[in-house]
């Protein structure tokens, strides 16, 4: 059996980078320009996505080894970055010179009409160097539908509504009424599309350049037969611009490099207009209880099915990307029933506790309700809070003489409505100055409200069951969605001349071969060729098995007896030995049992008792048995071990301790070995120096990611993590650094920084610099090539991130040696996209894995990819359940002249080197490790930094300096891949 990845232990190798008081210039300050006008692209106030036309251009590849900026060698930590020889090193080939001095990004002229970028950005991403040829050719289907480009002029009009309206729904209602009244007269029979805010679009010009309309809107919330409120609005339409459809055609044909975003945005809005009226729009998706019956998630929530829709420029032309989606909604229940689900049915007959009241208040604050006690009058309100008193005790003044009346009496006299559950509090609606009281049993939750707070584990499991579809079922649902949307009958699509195909795009693909893996010579199997993305450890020994002489075990689980824990530890020690490690079968001290709430006391006791027994020698490993539901125990244990005591730990859940599965033990053995500093396996091609653009000269591979706080956390910092390979030519071990930065800041602030030291003057530091130095210490080499995989960047942030972070990489290198500028390839890794790939024939077992998904190694770089830029989709893993999501790799910058085959094969091969399991993984390991590192670092934040309240300590608002630093890791922890 292959060893599967473990969910419960997201442990990852990183080194905490201490913040110094004077951190680097934040992104809000533009870095100084390079000397001689050369150097990497400058950020130029890179918090602003728009760049001036005279933006400093990035270096072309002929400048790759030019003299760097600065020239100072300050703070080099006694490591001189001198090149030295290794057996795999060959002479470095000279870089091609660009003939005309223009930005070629290391490639020859693409033949594109570069022109003046309409988006005011002068930085061009790496053009596609060609198409891949390696692998077995096949056909796959993609959830992209060809969209025929309209031949009409698209016009944009500015919309001003007075009085101003915050709600997009109300705005849409106003414009819909305007179109109903004036389409055949003032609008010249045009049917406009509206974005719900400030822009309205038409196919062809309106009969005017500027016009004001008066629109009266009748509110629906005051009832069906009752009195209706009428409100008057002034609407001004003003011509702004005409979208350049010729430019869009040139871009799609690959003759222009810059995408006309305005034209794409208009087409996207046009195709969303009808769905916005039919369904509940959220982001780029649409949901409805009519698409599929909602499924209950528990605690008053339900899942709604929906679909994602987006227009995309591709090599086949315009493409409509359609995918299935699910989201949690608040069930449209009577409020009294919602509360009963939330707290239990007995709440209707017992008094509320303080914790009950807090739970109800959190669940209902901001939720829209409608009254049910007035017959057809269904007025809607938004809940602002909960009364502190029960309904039976609430009184309010009914006239100017301060005559008081109880809520119970008022509802009985006014509406003949008897309040049955007067022991429950009332809902508060309206603002603080004029709050109204509504009894819970007189209100019902309005349908169609998305639940945006955190789901509990039970709800997440239930939602995943709904969303987890086999590839064939998902494909059928997507096709059904396209048919139901009937784009050929869509009046807006017809008006704008857009035609949508109803067939999935058929795409040429290739299945890249799996790489051979190298194991230790003493095992029965020295080499291994994975089959369908997986293999196992039978007959194999770790290529570098480590020694564990001094270890201890602490048991936090009440249900695990000492004899059971001892038996588990014995089995684990044997598995480590069988796998190639030297593992002492006896712990330093007897297994120690402790209560979870005394985690710090217990850890310190075990630490000191072990030190006493070993006469001062530190523990090499701590095994910890945790309850299956352990709350904050796991995070507290990791924080104390790694930032306070300096212990490497391996956590195991109670359910696995009782089961003692061989597969699980083998998985844990892999994790322990890399935490001890060992290697489980390496690529055979790496050992024999056959990896293009990695084996020839010393190469360092980085992975970087930023994780942001969950929705609702308005003060917690974001966590940035960078990992880098520390061995060459094997490229298997990764060291890492993490840091806290401003709330929701995507640019990594600490890649490079300088500060003033009273003795040394200007001192350089930062994560890139320190990892380069660490590589030099570990390998004896200085990296001459950098490959940088950057995770978590959306398309709208590509320019910002590349400008800022490539600049930081350049500065970090130049700070080590004046002439040190290794060649950089910068690749964005995306998982949060909606492209899915399906087998061309689901019945053909040779073209799918056991789950019915496409085979691992399937790569696509044509048709559904970018018209001109260097990107590809790679499904590097075998599916387990549901529909596999391919990773999308977009090469933004390439000074190393990678071919399509080169970067695709390297990326796919690296996916077989992930240390925690014997499966290929879905994302290239350095990016995966960076994500795990950032996730781990959240446990290191002090409790006040994790406070959700707006006054919570630990960070300032985004854009301000002064984020509280994370605690530092102990030195012995830094040296190993403890996070695996």
N, C-alpha and C positions, 0 to 999 in steps of 0.2 A: 504493500500500500504506500502511495506517496505521502509524504508528511505535509499536512495542510497547515496553513498559516493559523496561528492562535489569535483569537479575538481579544481575550481578556488582558493580555499583557502587551501594551503598546510601549515596549521599552526600546530605547534607541540611543545610538552613540552620539554624544555631543559634548562639547566643552563649553562651560558657561564663560562668556566673555564679560568681564567686569566693566561696567560703565565707569568712566572717570568723571569727576564733577564737571569739567568743561568738555562736553561732547563735541563731536564734529559739527561743522556748519550744517544746520538742518537744511532740508530740501528747499525751504523757503528762501534761502540765500543762494544766489548763483555762485557756483565755483569759479575761481579765477580762470581767465583764459590761458591757454597753453603758451609757452614761450614760442617765439617765431611764428605764431599763428597756426602752429601745427598741433597735432594731438587728437584725442578722442572728442566725440561730440560733447558740447557743453550743455548743462541742464537749462540755462537761461530761464530762471524762474520756473523750473520744470513742474511745479504744482499746477501750472496752467498748461492745458493740453495743446493750446495753439502756439505755434512757433513763428517767429518773424521770418520773412523771406530771406533775410541776410544771415540766417542761422549758420553758425560754424559747422562745417561739414565734417563727418567722421573720417578717420584715416583710411585711405585706400591701402591695398595690401602691400604696395611697394614701400609704404612707410612703416611697415610692421616692425622693423628693427632700428628705427631711427633713434637718435638721442632723445631720451625721455626728459620730462620736465623737471625742474628743481635742481637736481644735481647733488642734493644733500644726502648723506648716508646716516642720518640720525636714527638712534634707537633700533639698531639692527639685531639686538639681542645676541651679539657675538656670533652671528651667522653671516658670513659673506656669501652672497649668491654667485659663487664661481661655478662655471660649468665643469663637470668632471665626466669621466668615461664610464660606460657600463657595456656589457657584452652586446646588448641589443642596439646600441647607438650606431647610426650611420651618418654620413655627411649630410648636413641639412641643405636641401635644394634651395636655390635662390628663388625669390618670389617674383612672379611676372610683373613687369612694369606696365602701368597704364600709359598709353601713348599720348592721350590728350589732356591728362591732368584732371579729368572729370571724375566724379564718384563712380567707380566701377565695382567697389566692394569686393575686389579680388577676382572678379569674373570678367570675361570679355564683354564687349558691347552686346547688349541684348537685342539691339535693333528696335528698341521701343522709342516712341515719340515721347521724350521726357517732359518737355514743355514746362510751364509754370504750374506748380502744384496748386490745385484749387483749395486745398485744405491749409495752405500757408505753412506747410512743413517741407523743409528742404532735405530731410533725411530719407533716403530710399532703402528699403529692406533688401536683403539678399535676393537676387533674381534666381529663378530655378535654373540649375546648371544642366538640366536634361532629365531624362526619366530612367528609373531603375530597370535593370534587366535580369538581375539575379533572382532565382527562385522558380517554382513551378507555376506556370501561368494558369489562371482560372477566371471565371466570371462570378461576380457577386452582385447582389442588388442593394441599393442604398435608398433610404427614406427621403430622397430628393425627387422633386417633380418639376420637370422642365416648364419654365414660364416664358411665353413668347413676348418679346419686347414690344411695347406699344409704339406706334408711329405718330403719336400726337404730342403736341407741346404740352408740358405740364407746368401749370402756373401756381405760384404761392401767394396767398393773401394773408395779411396780418389781421387778427381778430382782437378787438377790444370790447369787452362787455362791462357796462356800467349799470348798477353798482357791481364791483368786482365779486366774483364767485370762486370759492375755494374748491368746490366739488366738481370733478370732471363729469360726473353723472348729470348734474344740473346744467353745466355748460353744454353738454351734448343735447339735452332736452331743449335748451334755448335755440341752438342752431337747427335742430330737427324741425322745430316750429317755424323758424325763419324759412327753411327750404320748403316746407309744406305750403306756406302762404305765398312765397314769392318766386318759386321755381319757374313757373310758366310766364312770369312777367319780368320783374327786375333782374332775375338771374339768367335770363335768355335760354331757358330749358336745360341749363347745366345742372348736373347732380354732383355737388362737391363732396369731398372726403375731409373729415375734420379730426384733428389729433386730440381734441378734448381740452386744449389749452389756448395757445396763441396763434395757431396756424391752420389755414383752410386751403385746400388744393382743388384745382379744377383741370379738366382736360380741355384746353382751349381757354381763351380769355372771356371774362365776364364783360357785359356791356359798359362797365364803368371801371375807373381806376380807384375811386373812393366813393363810399356811400354809407349813410347812416340809416338804420332800421329801428323801429320801436316794436318790441315783442312783449306780449303779455303771456305769462306762464301761470297756469292754474296748478296749485299744489294738490297732489293726490293724497297726501297723508291725512287729510281732515275728513276722509270718509267717502263712501260711495254715493249715498243719498243725502248726506248732511251738507252743511255750508262749506264751500271751497274757497281757500284763500287765493287771491290773484295778485301777482307781482309783475311790475313793469320793468323792462330792461332796455337800455340803449345798446345797440350792437353796431360797431363801425367795422366795415371791411375795407382794407386798403391793399392795393397791389404792391408786392414786394419784389418778386423775381420770377424768372422763367428758368426751369430746370433744363440743363443741356443734355438732351437725349443722345445727340451725336457723340458727345464725350463718353457717355455710358457705353455706347456701342463700341467705341474705340478701345475702351478699357477691357470690356469683355472679350474682345478679339485679341487682346495681348499687345495692342499697339500703344497703350499709355500705361504708365506705372501707377498713377494716382487715381484712386477710386472717387467718383463723384458722389459723395455721401448724401448730398441733398436729394438727388434723383432716386437713389436707393431707398431713402427714408420715405419719400412720397409714395413709392410703389408699395412699400411695406404697410403704410397707413391705409392705402386704398384697399388692400386685400384683407385688412383687419376690420374694416368699417362694418360690414354686415355681421360678422361674428361678435363684434362689440355690442351690437343691438340684441343678438340672440342669446348670448351667454354671459357669464360673469367673468370679465377680463381681470387677470392678475398677472402683472409683468407681461411677458410675451406669450402667456398661456390663457386658455379659455376653459372655464369649468361649468358644468351643469349637472343637476341631479337627473336630468332626462337622458344623458349620454349612456349612463349605466346606473343601476340602483345604488344609492349610497350605502356604504357598509359602516356599521357602528364600530367606533374605536374605543369606547368607554369614556366615562366621566363627562358625558354630554357632548362628545365630539363624534364626527362622522367623516368618512373619506368621500370626496367627490372625484369622479373621473373627468378628465378633460384632455385637451391636446395643446401642444406647443406649435407655434407657427412663426416662421421667419423667412424673409426673402434674402437670398445670398447670391453674390456674384461668384460664378464658378467657370471652369474651362468649357463647360457645355453651354454656357450662357447664364441667364438668370435661372435660379433654382428656388423652389419653395420647399423648405425643410419642414416636414411634419412629423411629430413624434407624440406618443401617448404620455399623459401626465396624470398625477394624482396629488391631492392636497387635502389637508385637514381643515374642516369647516365646523363651526359651532352648530350643533343640531337645532333646528327651528322648533324647540320645545316650549311649552309653557314654562315660565321661569321657575315655578314651584317644582316641576318635574326635573328640570335641569339641576336644581339644588339637591334634590333627592338622589339623582345619579352621582353627583359630586361627593356627597357626604354619607349616603346610605338612606334607605327608605325611612328609617326610624327618626330621621330629622323632623318629620312632620308631626311627631308626637312628643318630642323632648326639647328642653331649652338648648339654645346654642352655646357652645363654649367659645372662648376668645379665639382659639385657633380655627374653629369652624367659621367664625365671622371673617377672619383674615383670608381664609381660603375662598369664601364666596366673593369677597370684595375684589381679590386679585383676578378671579375668573371672569367677573362681570364688568369690571371697570372698562369703559370705552365701548361696550357692546351696545348695539342698537336694539331697542325693544319697541313693541307696539302694544297699545292698550286693548283689552278684550272685553271690558265691562260696559262699553257704550254701543253695543250692537254693531251697526255698519261703520261707525266712526272709528277708524283705526289709526289714530294719531301716533306718530313715531317719536321716540326720544332716545338720547344716548345716556347710558348710565354713568354717573360721575362718582358715585360712592354708595355707602350703605349707612343707614342710621345706627347710632350706637344703642338706641333703645328699641325694645320690641314694639310692634305696631300698636298694641293695646295701650301703650303709655304715651303715644305721640299726640300732641295737641298743637294747634296753630291758630293765629288770629283770623277771624272771618270778616272783620270790618274795621273802620278807623277808630272805634271805641275800644279796641283790643279785646273784643268778645272772643273767647277761646272756644274751640270745638275740637273734639277728638277726631282722628282720622277715621276710626271705625264708624262713628256717628255720621260723619260727612258723607262717606261712601254709601251708607244705608239710606240717608235722607235724599241725597242728590241723585243717586243712580239705582236705588233699590238693590244694592249689591252688598251681600253679607260676607264679611271677611271671616273665613273659617279658621285660618292659622295666624291668629293675632299674636302668638308668641314669637313669630319670626319678625325680623326687622323689615323696614321698607327700603325700596330702592330710592336713591337720591338721583334726580335728573335735573338738567339745567346747570347753571353756574353757581358759584359759592354764594353770591349776593342774593340770587333768587332761585333757591333750590326748591323743587317740588318733591313731594312724597308720593310714591306709587307702591301699593301693596304688591308683593311678589305674585300673588295668585290672580292679579288683575293684568298681568303682562305676559307677553309671548315674545320669544327671541325672533327677530326678523331673519328670514332666510337669506343665505348667500353671503355670510360673513366669514372670511378666512380667519383661521386661528393662527396667530403668529408667534405665540409663546412656545416654550420648550415642551415637547411631548415627553411623557414618561416612557419607560422601557416597554411596558405592555402595549401602549399606543403605537410606539415605533414598530414593534413586531407585527401588530395588526395591519399597519399601513404598508409595511413591506410585503405582506402576504397579498395585498391588493395589487401592488405595483409589479410584483415578480411574475413576469409572463415568459413563457417559452417563445423562442424566436418566431416560430410559425404563427402563434396566436397574436403576437405583437404586430407582425407584418399584416395579418388579416385585419386587425383593428385599425391600423393606419390607413389601409386601403378603404375600409368602410367609412372612416372619418372624411377622407377626400370625397367619396361619393356623397355622403350626407351634406357636406358643405356646398356641393354642386356649384363649383366656381363658374361653370359655363352658363349658369342661370343667375349669377350674382350681378345685380344691376350696376354696382360700382365697378366691378371688373369689366363689364361690358362698356360702361361709360368711358373708361380709361383705355380700352383696347388691350386688355391683358388676358391671355388665354393660358390655362394651366392644364398640363397633361394629367391623366388619371393613372398613369403607369409609373411604378418605381423605376428609378434610373438603373440601367444595367451598366456595370462598371468593370473594366479590366483590372484584375488584381494579380498578385503573386504571393505564393506561400514560401517565405524564407526558410531555409533549413535551420534546424536546431544546431547549436554549437556542441562540440565534444567537450566534456568536463573532465578535469584531471583530479584523481584521488591519490591517496598515499600508496607507495609501491608495495607495502606489506599486506595490503588488502587483496582478496581474491580478484576483485575487479579494480584495476588501476585506472581505467578510463570508462566513461559512460556517455552514451548518446541518448538524451531524453526522448521519450515517445509521447507524442501529442501533449507536449508541454509539461510532462511530469516524469519523475523517476523516484527511486527510493534508496535507502542507505544499506540495504542488504548486501553483504559481501564487500562492503566498502569501508574504508577508514578515512577520517578527516586528513586532509593534506598537511595541515599543521595542527596536530592535537596538543593541547596545553596540559599542564599539571595542576591539580588542585590537592594540596596537602592539608590545608587548614580550613575547615568549614564548620558551620554550625547551622542548626535548624530552630526556628521559632514558630510555634503553632498558635495561631489566633482563632482557630475554629473550635468551638465548644463540642461539636459533634464528632471530632476526630480524636480517638483515644491515642495514647502515647505509643501503644504497640502497632496501631495502624500507621501512624506517622513514621515509626521506625522502619516498618516493612516497605513503605513507599520510598524512603531515602535509600534503603539498600538496593531496591530495584533501579532507582535512578543512577546510583553510583555504578552499578553493573553496566547499565546502558551506556554511560559515558566511557567506561573502559572498553566495551565492545566497539564503540564508535571511533576509538583511537586516542582517547585521553588517558592520562594517568590520574586516577581519582581515588584518594584514600577512602576506604569503605567506612571508617569510623569518624564521627564528628569530634571536634575538640572538646566539647562539653555535652552532656546529655541534652536531648531535645527539651526545649523550654516552652511551657504553655503560658499564655498571657491573654488578657482581655483586650479586645480591639480599642476600647477607649483609653487604654494605658499604653499606647503604642510607643511613645517616646521613652517612657520609663523602662519598658521591656527591652527595647533595642539597646539602650545604654547599658542595661544589666548584662545582656548577652555579650556586648562588645567588651566590657571591662572584665567579665568572668573569663572570656576566651583569652584576653591579653594576659591575665594572671596565669592561666594554665600553660600558655606557650612561652612564658617568660619574656613578654614584650613583643613577640612577633605578631603582626596584625593578621586578622582573618582575611583569607583570600575570597571567600564566598559565603553569603548568608542565604539559606533557603527559607522562604516564608510561606506557610500554609494559611490561606485566607478563607473566610466564609464566602459562599457564592455571591451573596448580596452584601458587599462590604462597605458601601457608602464612600466616605472619604479616606478609608484606611489605606488603600493602595497608594493614593497620592501623598498622604502624610508619610508613609513608610519610605517612598522614593525620595521625598524632600529631605528627610532626616538622614537617611543613609548616604545620599550623594552630596549634600551640601554641608552636613554637620559632622558625621562620623567617618566618612570616607570608606563606605562599604559597598561592594558590588553585591547586588541582591538578585534573586530569582524567585518570583512569586508563583504559587501554584494554587488553584482553586480546589475547594473541598471535593467537588464532584469528580475531579480527575484523580485525587488522592485515593478515593474509594475504588474507582474503576481500574486504575493502573493499566491503561492501554499501552501496548508496545509503541504504537504510532505516536502517541502523545509523549512518551518518555524520550523517543528518538528526537522529536521536535525540540524538547527542552534541552537535550544534550547539545544540539546545534547552537542554541542560544547561549548556553553556558560557555561553550568553547570560544565563541567570538567575544563574549564579555571578558574572558580571560586573556584576550589578545591573540587568539588563534585564527586560523582560516579553515573553513569547511571544505571548500572546493575552489578551483580557479579554472578559467577558460584554457583549454589545451593550446589554442592559438596564441594566447598571451605568453605562455611558457616558451613556445617555440618562435615567438616574435613575428607572428604573421598577421597582426591586426593593422590594417592600413591607417595611417595618420595617428597611431597611438604607439606602436612598437618601435618606430624608426627613431624618434627622439623622445626625451623625457616629457611625459604628458600628464597633466593633472586634470581630473574631472571633478567639477563642482556640481552640487545640487543646492537650490535655494528655494525657500517658500516663506510666506507670511500667513499666519493664521489670525483671524480677527475674532473678537468676542461675539457671543451669540446675540441675536436680536433682543433688544430690551436692555442690554448692558450698555449704558451710555457713558461709562467712565473707565472701564477696564482697558488696559493697554493692549495693543496688538503685539504678537510675538514673531520676530523674524529669526529664521534659522538658516545657516549655511553649513553644508558638509563638503569635504574634499577628500579625494583619494589620497592615501598615505603610502601606497606601494606602487612600484613600477618595475617591470612591465605588467604585473598581474592585475592591477586596478581592482582590488577587492575590499581592502580595508578603508574605512572612511572615518576621519575625525570631524568634529563639528563644533560650532559656536552658536549660541543663541543670545538674543537681547530683547528687552522690552522696548517698544517705541510707541509713538503717539497713537491714540485711539483711531483705528481704521485707516492708518497710514500704510499704503501698499508699497511705496518705495522703501527699500531696505536702507535705513539711515546709517548703520554702523559698518558698511562695507569698507569704507576708508575714512579716517578722521585724523585730525591734528589737534594738539593742545599745547599750551605754554607751560613749561616746567621752569621753575625759578633757577635751577642749576644748568639743565641741558638745553634750555631755550625751546624752540619749536620741536615737538616730538610727534612722530607719526605712529599710527596704529590702525586698528580696525580688523574686521574678520578676514578679509581677503589676504591682507598682509601677513597676519599671524598664521593662517593656514599654509601659505606659501613657505614660510619659514619652517613650519612643522614638517612639510613635505621634504624640504632640504635636509633636515636633521634625520628623518626616517630613512631616506633613500640615498643620501650622499649626492643627490642631483639637484640642479635647479630646473624647474619646469620651463621648457621652451615652447610648449603649446598648452593652451587653456581651452577646455570644452566646458561650457557653462549651461547646465539645464535649469531653467527657471520655471517653477511651478506657480500656478494660481493667478495668472495674469489674464485679464479679459482683453478682447481685441481693442477696445477703446483706450486701453492703457499701454499698448505696445510701444508707442513713440516715447511716452514719458519714462517708462521703465528702462528702455534701451539707452536713451540719452543719459539718464542719471547713473545707472548702474554700470554701464560700460565705461563711463568717465571715472567712476570710483575704482574699477578694476585697473584701469590705466595708471591712475595716480598711485595706487598701492604698489604696483610693479616698479614704477619710476622712483618711489621712495626707498627702494631697496638697493638699486644701482642706477646711476644716471642713464646708462644705455640699455637697461633691461626692459624690453617691451615684447613679451612673447605674443605669438599670434593667437587671436581669440575667435572662437565660434560661440555664438550666443543663441540658445534654442529655448523657445517657450514651450512648456508642456501643458496641455489642456485636457482635463477630464470632464469638466462641466459643460459639455456641448451636447447637441441632440442628434448627431449623425449616428445612425445604426447601420450595420452591414449584415446582410442575410445571405445564406447559401442560395445559389441560383436554383437548385433543386433540393428541397428538403428531404426527399425520399432517398437521395444519393448518400449512403452512409460513409462513402469514402471522402466526401467533401465537408463533413461535419464531425464535431466531437460528440461525446456521449450525451451532452446536454442539448444537442441540436444546433449549437452555435458554429460559426465559421472556425476553421482550424487556427491554432496558435501560429504566429508568424505571418498572418495575412496582412499584406501592405497594399495601400492604394495611394497613388500620387498623381492620378489623372482624373479628368472629367468632373468630379465633385470637389476637386481641390481649387486653390486660388488660381486665377487666370495667369498671373505672372510670377508670383512669389514662391519661395522654396518651402513647401509644406507637404506633409503626408499624414495619412491615418495608419496606425499600426495596432493590430490586435495581437499582442504578444503572449497572451495567456489563454489557457483552456477554460471554458465556462464551467461553473459549478451548478448554478441555478439562475433562472431568468435569462435575459438577453445580454450578451457581452457588450460592453461599451469600448470601442477602440480608443486609444489615446491619440490625440492630435498634436503633432510636433510641427512647430513653425520656426524655421531657421531665420532669425531676424538679421544676424550679422555673421559673416563667414570669411575670415582672413586665411583659413587653412585650405581653401579650395577643395572642400569635400565634394565628392560626386554624390549623386542620389543614392547609388548602391552603397557607398562608403558609410554615410551617416545612418541609413536605414539598417544595414547589417550590424553596425556597431551598437546601435540602440537596442535592436532585437537580442543580440548576444548578451549584452549587459543585463537584460531582464532575467537571464538564467543564473545570475550571480547573487541574487538576494539571499541574505544569510539565514533568514528565519524559517525557511521551508524548502522542500524539494519540489518546487513547482516554479515555472516561469511566472513572473508577476505582470500586472497590467500596466505599470508605469515604471520607467527606467529607475533602477534602485537609488541613485543619488537624490533624485527628486522625492522618492518615497521616504528615504531616510530623513531628509530635511523636514518633511511633513511630520514624521514621528517625533523628531527632535523638538519642533515647535510645540507639538501637542504635549510632550513631556514637560516642557518648561512651564506650562500653566500651573503645574503642581508646585513649582518653586515660589510662586508669588505668595507674599504674606497675605493673611486673611483679609486685611483691610483693602488690599489691591483688588480682591475679587468681589468687593462689595458692589452690588448692582445699583445702589442708590445714586442719585445724581450728585450727592455730596461725598460719595465714597472716595477715600484717599488713594494715593498710589500713582495717580497720573493727572495731568492737566488736559484740557481740551485739545483736540487735534490742532496742530499748527503752533502750539506753544512748546517751548523746550521744557526739560525738567521732568522726564518720566522716571519714576523710581526704579533703580537698577535691580536686576535679579540677584539673588545671593550667589556667591562664587562656588564652583565645584571644588572638591578636594583634589589635590594633585594626583593621587593614585587613581582616582576615578577618570580623570582626563585622559589618561594614557591608553584606555581600552575602549572597545566598542560596547559600552555597558548598556546601550539603549536597545540592543537587538532582541 
